[in-house]
């Protein structure tokens, strides 16, 4: 039994979709979340900048004594080197491999779509892993750079407005490819799932990377003997690099029934 917290980080609010699932399936675990709200978005940055940010995020969470690290960010998960992750002092997971496993199990035809930030799609991480797991897969991968700012600015449920217009424009190649499974390759994107579902229809399975990564974390914690041993009583604490008040106002939308917990601003550049 290990009472230390789980550390989760993202470029902003999107990783809260993973926190929500962690709190649902691991109610006895403490969670520390860092959202880099002062430097969002990561998805349009260079590889070197993304790596610098990720290393600072990880250093901060390690300073809080976490027992497990989750990069709840598709951009970081697609960029952070596997050999560097393996050298960390605690287990680490990203969202890419977990989402791919979910897609492999879900697809019936091998036609899989992937949407993500520009950096995630440019990295080719999802495509490479899908091709490894499903050699005969037909994959359509598209960057949707406007999705993150839409979510961060409160347009996630704007079905008939700007979110719907942007989503329909982005998803046209996905519809033409006749995919049966679509990986929402950024943890912000599940907040747009109702908008996306309206366009794709009910026959396309949407893969939520944050939820998939949370389930993978639960499995790993149990296998490694790192679970807290508690069935209830877990807490969540949040840190951000910008205005905590703005974060608190938006976090409830992401967390739903699992909202709540203190929020503190930090200077991430010092880590």
TANORZI-V77709 format. One record per helix or strand. SS is the DSSP state (hx for helix, st for strand). FROM is the first residue (numbers start at 1). TO is the last residue. Records with the same first field share a line. If there is no record, write none. Layout:
SS->FROM-TO, FROM-TO
This chain:
st->6-10, 31-35, 68-71, 91-93, 111-116, 138-143, 181-184, 205-208, 236-240, 263-265
hx->16-25, 47-63, 74-79, 82-86, 96-106, 118-123, 125-133, 146-152, 162-176, 189-200, 209-224, 244-258, 268-270
